[in-house]
Amino acid sequence: MAQHFTVSRRDFMRTGALGTAALGMGVRPDRADARTVAPSNRITIGMIGAGARAHQLIEAIKLFPEAQIVAACDAYSGRLERVKSRTNGQADTYKDYREIIQRDDIDAVVISSPDHWHYRHSIDSLNAGKHAYIEKPLTYSFEEGLGIIEAQKKNKVTVQVGSPGPNEVLTQKARQLIREGKIGQVTMVRGAVNRNTASGAWIYPIPPDASPATVDWDLFLGSAPKRPYSPERFFRWRCYKDYSGGMSTDLYVHTCTTINYIMGAGIPESVMAMGGLYRWNLSRDVPDTINASLRYKEGFMVSLSGTFNNQFGGSGGLRFMGTEGTLAFSGGLRFIPERVNESNGWIVDSWSEDLAKAYFEDPDIRNEELRSTRAPSVVPGEEVYHAEGQSGILVHIQEFFDGVRKGNTTKEDATVGHRAAACAHMINTALEEQRTVHWDGTSLAVK
């Protein structure tokens, strides 16, 4: 029978397995009501970009009494109306983000604009002295990450990139087990992200009131190529290369963030990728299917696969494969020990009888070769870990607020976010160039 365990953040705080960075991250169950926190002690927040993800974050932020959303900007008026209602009219609304970062009474911004705006919004916000929670991917292109890293360092502000994987309890458990040598030497990591719906492929519904009167099209375009007004491009921007890196920057960047954290890795040294657009071709120009291989200088490889044309495996296909066992994220975290059986009898049978007999009379050989190769349906020693406590996104946000108020470090600052985004950018470059992309330590070099 498999052994089942429950893992909570308290476990890591008690054992110190993750170091002091794990302390104080949990949202307390006995939190005071927001009315008991003095306004002077609150973190005031401006939302830069108010799309669907921003509204999810607004609802999450409202759970924290030390935070107050006081402003928001977006190029679609309907979203700003909804921000007003979600904040009980407390948030001022704007079109131009500069009106937010120019306000001295705003401490931090949440940047959840389209990818092609992330660099400009991030640089200007950090240079204005604002702490920034930046939705993934950190950047639209590889080179932009270096500028954001420099801006964070220069202005001494807190940055948290919005991939909460490192703050998930089971992610931390996997990191601990691998560092303890539980699964031996890890040389292969496999990840899959599969969907099979229109919404999963970002073919989102468009609000009936969408028009040039309610959408500031030129504001949305920014530095992107000039095109006639298109509600499909505005509301489904992830489907277009002008504004997004597609599957790689939306989904693979999450996977690579978690892999990099668990393995203590950085940017891969080389990447190969293939992909195609097979089905969702009426409202997009980015692939709906991608396979990628990443090789890390830390001594392992990653295989990523994803499609929007079949949902088998969903998003739970992350497996760390070591010489002593496998860690699989699927309905929890599962440790499956290796059952390795040497079976050279059929080779030795071709030797002379005397040599074959002597081979099997060796005690070490007998111990290794003559044991049963029939594995039971449930491998003895299998362990399954289930998470207990708050979701990783709430802990991720709490860690950001702790950075703003106390100067604490975050698990996903600009440097970490850049490394994860680099994986996605290398995949897209390899796919478009149809070549292996190599990382030389400072830039992208393609052979």
Phi and psi in degrees as a GROMACS rama.xvg file:
@    title "Ramachandran Plot"
@    xaxis  label "Phi"
@    yaxis  label "Psi"
@TYPE xy
-72.5562  144.375  ALA-2
-88.5101  135.223  GLN-3
-110.695  136.73  HIS-4
-131.49  150.216  PHE-5
-110.515  128.393  THR-6
-116.362  128.067  VAL-7
-122.196  166.767  SER-8
-63.1309  -28.4654  ARG-9
-61.6383  -33.8876  ARG-10
-58.4203  -43.5639  ASP-11
-74.0922  -34.5637  PHE-12
-64.8902  -37.0141  MET-13
-74.6551  -42.5966  ARG-14
-86.4274  -18.5407  THR-15
71.8287  17.6742  GLY-16
-62.2581  -28.3078  ALA-17
-105.018  3.35803  LEU-18
85.8734  178.367  GLY-19
-67.8798  -16.2425  THR-20
-63.4598  -21.3043  ALA-21
-79.3565  -15.2903  ALA-22
-73.8844  142.594  LEU-23
73.3128  13.5258  GLY-24
-87.2119  -24.695  MET-25
-71.536  146.779  GLY-26
-81.5228  122.472  VAL-27
-67.0246  138.222  ARG-28
-69.3363  -19.5384  PRO-29
-104.566  32.3471  ASP-30
-57.5628  143.831  ARG-31
-72.3436  154.988  ALA-32
-64.5343  149.218  ASP-33
-56.134  -29.1229  ALA-34
-70.1922  -15.4458  ARG-35
-89.3285  -5.01214  THR-36
-96.1551  120.453  VAL-37
-62.5078  140.05  ALA-38
-53.5239  -33.2901  PRO-39
-67.7415  -17.9809  SER-40
-99.8644  -1.01946  ASN-41
-84.8849  152.144  ARG-42
-91.1227  118.104  ILE-43
-91.6897  136.206  THR-44
-127.801  138.657  ILE-45
-113.724  133.011  GLY-46
-93.7362  116.968  MET-47
-101.931  102.459  ILE-48
96.3084  125.205  GLY-49
-129.501  43.8722  ALA-50
-79.4794  -164.257  GLY-51
-59.9128  -43.4423  ALA-52
-65.2567  -38.5171  ARG-53
-60.2458  -37.8814  ALA-54
-70.181  -32.7544  HIS-55
-62.8657  -42.7712  GLN-56
-67.3843  -36.0344  LEU-57
-58.8856  -46.5902  ILE-58
-63.1138  -35.9697  GLU-59
-68.9779  -44.2294  ALA-60
-63.349  -32.3011  ILE-61
-63.488  -16.1164  LYS-62
-77.7551  -9.77613  LEU-63
-104.369  112.272  PHE-64
-65.3907  -21.4548  PRO-65
-81.8318  -0.587912  GLU-66
-120.405  147.297  ALA-67
-143.049  125.481  GLN-68
-84.0386  118.11  ILE-69
-115.217  -8.69279  VAL-70
-158.497  156.331  ALA-71
-155.417  150.523  ALA-72
-136.295  151.127  CYS-73
-167.828  159.948  ASP-74
-88.9523  -3.9632  ALA-75
-117.178  123.058  TYR-76
-65.253  -31.0095  SER-77
-63.0373  -36.8233  GLY-78
-65.8354  -39.1392  ARG-79
-67.4171  -35.118  LEU-80
-61.2846  -40.3582  GLU-81
-69.7775  -34.5372  ARG-82
-61.3011  -41.8969  VAL-83
-56.5691  -47.2311  LYS-84
-68.8888  -37.3895  SER-85
-67.5686  -26.954  ARG-86
-104.617  15.7716  THR-87
54.6535  37.8115  ASN-88
77.1333  5.45065  GLY-89
-80.2407  -21.1464  GLN-90
-91.0296  127.617  ALA-91
-75.7376  146.448  ASP-92
-119.739  143.411  THR-93
-140.153  165.895  TYR-94
-92.0412  -45.6483  LYS-95
-89.8003  124.854  ASP-96
-63.4786  -24.6105  TYR-97
-64.1425  -26.5889  ARG-98
-68.2056  -24.7456  GLU-99
-79.1203  -50.0738  ILE-100
-73.0702  -15.04  ILE-101
-81.2186  -10.3789  GLN-102
-80.0227  124.332  ARG-103
-70.7655  -18.3665  ASP-104
-90.6127  8.73273  ASP-105
-108.792  125.426  ILE-106
-86.8672  -39.1883  ASP-107
-144.089  157.924  ALA-108
-125.053  151.198  VAL-109
-110.663  116.634  VAL-110
-101.314  108.073  ILE-111
-131.557  39.7149  SER-112
-83.0079  172.925  SER-113
-58.8687  154.694  PRO-114
-52.5827  -40.698  ASP-115
-69.4932  -9.92044  HIS-116
-99.0279  -10.4534  TRP-117
-57.9264  -43.5401  HIS-118
-62.2596  -51.5724  TYR-119
-63.394  -45.9408  ARG-120
-62.3414  -40.5893  HIS-121
-69.5792  -50.9786  SER-122
-58.2913  -48.5682  ILE-123
-65.4782  -37.8838  ASP-124
-67.6707  -45.7261  SER-125
-64.9281  -40.8953  LEU-126
-68.5385  -20.6405  ASN-127
-85.6701  3.51535  ALA-128
83.3158  15.0119  GLY-129
-90.5357  136.474  LYS-130
-69.9994  150.976  HIS-131
-138.507  126.329  ALA-132
-98.5032  112.836  TYR-133
-112.226  119.08  ILE-134
-62.0574  149.509  GLU-135
-73.1034  154.114  LYS-136
-73.7139  156.278  PRO-137
-58.8431  -36.5351  LEU-138
-136.529  162.83  THR-139
-90.0655  -28.9271  TYR-140
-137.654  160.195  SER-141
-59.3577  -49.0769  PHE-142
-61.6372  -28.0173  GLU-143
-61.6437  -29.3778  GLU-144
-60.8387  -37.4334  GLY-145
-63.5099  -36.9393  LEU-146
-67.3187  -38.4818  GLY-147
-69.9988  -38.2357  ILE-148
-58.9918  -46.5806  ILE-149
-63.458  -40.1147  GLU-150
-65.8077  -38.4864  ALA-151
-63.5728  -44.9345  GLN-152
-65.0351  -43.8343  LYS-153
-64.8044  -39.9748  LYS-154
-94.3557  -4.77602  ASN-155
52.9687  51.26  LYS-156
-118.213  165.066  VAL-157
-88.4896  135.108  THR-158
-126.145  135.316  VAL-159
-132.164  122.018  GLN-160
-89.0443  141.609  VAL-161
-83.2705  47.0622  GLY-162
-111.468  101.214  SER-163
-77.4614  2.61702  PRO-164
-46.9414  -47.8959  GLY-165
-60.8107  -20.4082  PRO-166
-99.0431  9.45268  ASN-167
-80.7643  137.25  GLU-168
-58.3326  -43.5692  VAL-169
-70.7012  -29.8827  LEU-170
-63.4098  -43.488  THR-171
-65.862  -36.1479  GLN-172
-65.6687  -42.9852  LYS-173
-61.7279  -42.812  ALA-174
-59.5431  -43.0639  ARG-175
-63.4227  -47.8269  GLN-176
-62.3925  -39.6974  LEU-177
-68.5811  -40.2451  ILE-178
-66.8801  -29.168  ARG-179
-79.5624  -5.40807  GLU-180
83.2899  17.1821  GLY-181
-56.9329  -39.4453  LYS-182
-110.108  14.5549  ILE-183
75.115  -149.794  GLY-184
-80.6963  122.908  GLN-185
-93.8942  120.22  VAL-186
-118.826  -10.9364  THR-187
-140.801  132.872  MET-188
-124.924  131.696  VAL-189
-119.291  136.055  ARG-190
-137.193  144.54  GLY-191
-138.614  141.126  ALA-192
-134.458  108.317  VAL-193
-124.535  140.414  ASN-194
-140.46  165.755  ARG-195
-154.133  44.061  ASN-196
-136.14  160.74  THR-197
-62.4103  -43.4721  ALA-198
-66.5482  -35.5915  SER-199
-63.5061  -27.0116  GLY-200
-93.7728  13.605  ALA-201
69.8092  18.7707  TRP-202
-85.1879  75.8178  ILE-203
-80.3947  153.993  TYR-204
-65.5043  146.007  PRO-205
-104.146  129.067  ILE-206
-60.1453  139.805  PRO-207
-60.2404  -23.7246  PRO-208
-90.7303  7.31929  ASP-209
-64.5595  126.916  ALA-210
-167.954  168.407  SER-211
-58.4325  -17.4645  PRO-212
-79.0127  -28.1539  ALA-213
-106.524  -13.8986  THR-214
-116.974  123.918  VAL-215
-85.8704  89.6261  ASP-216
-63.6208  -44.157  TRP-217
-64.5423  -36.769  ASP-218
-64.0094  -42.3026  LEU-219
-61.1867  -45.0909  PHE-220
-61.2043  -45.296  LEU-221
54.2713  -120.664  GLY-222
-85.032  -2.69668  SER-223
-71.4093  160.906  ALA-224
-56.5957  141.156  PRO-225
-71.2825  130.454  LYS-226
-142.763  159.043  ARG-227
-63.795  155.188  PRO-228
-51.0969  132.198  TYR-229
-143.347  109.266  SER-230
-62.9404  -30.1688  PRO-231
-63.1526  -44.5126  GLU-232
-68.19  -36.0125  ARG-233
-70.03  -49.3301  PHE-234
-89.9052  -12.2049  PHE-235
-125.77  42.7393  ARG-236
-61.6289  -25.7635  TRP-237
-64.3175  -15.9123  ARG-238
-81.8274  -3.31465  CYS-239
-127.83  135.292  TYR-240
-62.9043  -25.0478  LYS-241
-61.325  -25.2218  ASP-242
-127.289  -7.12984  TYR-243
-152.902  158.517  SER-244
-97.2905  14.3588  GLY-245
64.4802  -142.872  GLY-246
-57.1509  -38.4198  MET-247
-63.6916  -47.4974  SER-248
-82.9025  -21.3327  THR-249
-87.9649  -42.6364  ASP-250
-111.464  -50.191  LEU-251
-63.6124  -29.2443  TYR-252
-64.7889  -33.2621  VAL-253
-62.5401  -49.4145  HIS-254
-60.8493  -44.2965  THR-255
-69.0001  -32.4466  CYS-256
-59.6377  -46.8995  THR-257
-66.5254  -43.9249  THR-258
-61.842  -47.2583  ILE-259
-59.6441  -39.8881  ASN-260
-67.9009  -47.5995  TYR-261
-63.8844  -39.8806  ILE-262
-91.5302  -5.82308  MET-263
63.4547  40.3791  GLY-264
-110.057  169.394  ALA-265
-117.807  -130.87  GLY-266
-82.4911  135.369  ILE-267
-64.0598  150.242  PRO-268
-81.7714  -22.5312  GLU-269
-156.565  150.74  SER-270
-141.119  137.214  VAL-271
-122.209  148.066  MET-272
-157.055  149.708  ALA-273
-138.06  149.084  MET-274
-162.526  173.634  GLY-275
-162.537  161.927  GLY-276
-109.197  104.789  LEU-277
-108.606  -23.5486  TYR-278
-135.775  -53.1068  ARG-279
-87.138  61.9333  TRP-280
-100.963  6.81016  ASN-281
-90.1587  -13.7638  LEU-282
-148.466  51.2167  SER-283
-174.641  162.991  ARG-284
-136.605  17.0492  ASP-285
-107.305  153.23  VAL-286
-62.3758  152.45  PRO-287
-105.466  1.64926  ASP-288
-146.692  127.853  THR-289
-142.665  134.278  ILE-290
-116.775  135.216  ASN-291
-140.198  147.508  ALA-292
-123.831  130.228  SER-293
-122.795  134.204  LEU-294
-115.957  128.576  ARG-295
-105.793  144.823  TYR-296
-67.5795  -17.2685  LYS-297
-71.9262  -4.45063  GLU-298
101.982  30.1418  GLY-299
-149.722  166.579  PHE-300
-120.74  157.618  MET-301
-127.095  132.953  VAL-302
-114.192  119.572  SER-303
-115.892  135.972  LEU-304
-138.339  145.304  SER-305
-158.234  145.096  GLY-306
-149.028  152.146  THR-307
-103.125  18.595  PHE-308
-118.303  6.56049  ASN-309
-166.528  135.178  ASN-310
-101.985  8.28744  GLN-311
-58.7478  129.455  PHE-312
87.6512  -21.657  GLY-313
51.4733  -131.844  GLY-314
-107.761  13.0192  SER-315
-102.512  30.4883  GLY-316
-101.588  25.8372  GLY-317
-85.9849  122.254  LEU-318
-133.473  130.673  ARG-319
-105.772  117.449  PHE-320
-110.251  112.951  MET-321
-117.203  171.811  GLY-322
-67.6489  -20.8793  THR-323
-110.386  -5.36626  GLU-324
167.058  -178.719  GLY-325
-127.761  140.544  THR-326
-108.329  120.144  LEU-327
-121.212  127.894  ALA-328
-87.9689  104.353  PHE-329
-163.985  104.034  SER-330
61.6879  37.3241  GLY-331
120.971  -166.989  GLY-332
-111.38  120.763  LEU-333
-112.238  125.804  ARG-334
-99.0817  122.479  PHE-335
-119.999  108.874  ILE-336
-69.7109  151.067  PRO-337
-73.023  141.564  GLU-338
-118.992  89.6156  ARG-339
-98.1475  125.235  VAL-340
-126.697  115.991  ASN-341
-70.4132  142.155  GLU-342
-143.857  75.5559  SER-343
-99.0157  8.28587  ASN-344
-56.5834  -40.5158  GLY-345
-68.6886  -24.2556  TRP-346
-76.386  -46.9214  ILE-347
-64.6517  -27.4048  VAL-348
-62.3477  -15.2037  ASP-349
-89.2551  -5.42397  SER-350
-81.5458  175.127  TRP-351
-66.4336  154.918  SER-352
-59.2303  -39.3039  GLU-353
-64.4795  -43.8821  ASP-354
-68.582  -38.5084  LEU-355
-65.4043  -41.5085  ALA-356
-63.5199  -43.7315  LYS-357
-64.1863  -36.9105  ALA-358
-59.1374  -47.8244  TYR-359
-80.9213  -10.3989  PHE-360
-82.245  -12.356  GLU-361
-67.1021  122.907  ASP-362
-57.4526  -40.1338  PRO-363
-65.8777  -39.2596  ASP-364
-65.8859  -44.8615  ILE-365
-58.9675  -42.237  ARG-366
-63.1274  -38.0996  ASN-367
-86.1016  -38.5832  GLU-368
-92.2326  -28.9087  GLU-369
-97.4082  3.29253  LEU-370
-78.8569  160.544  ARG-371
-63.8268  140.087  SER-372
-98.0752  6.42226  THR-373
-89.3764  109.339  ARG-374
-85.0159  140.726  ALA-375
-68.1414  165.644  PRO-376
-64.3371  -33.4242  SER-377
-115.521  118.976  VAL-378
-69.1582  126.131  VAL-379
-57.0705  137.1  PRO-380
93.3997  -2.41417  GLY-381
-65.7654  141.468  GLU-382
-130.002  140.325  GLU-383
-126.338  126.821  VAL-384
-110.448  132.971  TYR-385
-118.594  142.008  HIS-386
-83.6239  145.427  ALA-387
-129.121  138.422  GLU-388
114.285  -162.729  GLY-389
-72.4545  157.199  GLN-390
-68.5527  153.929  SER-391
-60.5242  -32.6094  GLY-392
-65.355  -37.4953  ILE-393
-68.4059  -39.4887  LEU-394
-66.4872  -37.1123  VAL-395
-61.6653  -45.1789  HIS-396
-66.236  -42.3746  ILE-397
-59.2418  -41.5388  GLN-398
-61.9058  -38.6611  GLU-399
-62.6151  -46.8979  PHE-400
-63.4451  -37.1514  PHE-401
-63.5323  -34.5299  ASP-402
-67.3341  -40.6158  GLY-403
-64.7968  -44.4163  VAL-404
-84.2668  -36.648  ARG-405
-116.949  -5.76795  LYS-406
78.9986  13.4814  GLY-407
-64.2722  152.173  ASN-408
-76.8684  159.46  THR-409
-115.681  156.135  THR-410
-74.2666  -18.3984  LYS-411
-133.475  66.9659  GLU-412
-77.0541  -169.738  ASP-413
-62.0932  -37.1543  ALA-414
-65.2353  -46.5161  THR-415
-65.7177  -42.506  VAL-416
-62.7346  -37.0829  GLY-417
-63.9802  -41.8584  HIS-418
-63.9923  -40.2137  ARG-419
-68.6414  -42.7474  ALA-420
-64.3782  -33.4833  ALA-421
-60.0982  -37.1275  ALA-422
-56.9471  -46.8675  CYS-423
-65.2769  -42.6478  ALA-424
-66.4808  -36.9548  HIS-425
-66.4993  -38.6686  MET-426
-61.3011  -46.7129  ILE-427
-66.0667  -38.7414  ASN-428
-64.9964  -43.5239  THR-429
-61.6912  -38.8283  ALA-430
-67.1417  -46.6936  LEU-431
-70.909  -38.1521  GLU-432
-81.9356  -15.9706  GLU-433
55.3101  43.9909  GLN-434
-146.512  164.844  ARG-435
-76.3643  132.352  THR-436
-102.209  130.613  VAL-437
-112.887  140.197  HIS-438
-99.8412  122.356  TRP-439
-102.591  7.30125  ASP-440
102.189  -20.3982  GLY-441
-132.333  -26.0471  THR-442
-151.695  175.977  SER-443
-91.088  123.122  LEU-444
-119.809  128.882  ALA-445
-112.457  125.377  VAL-446
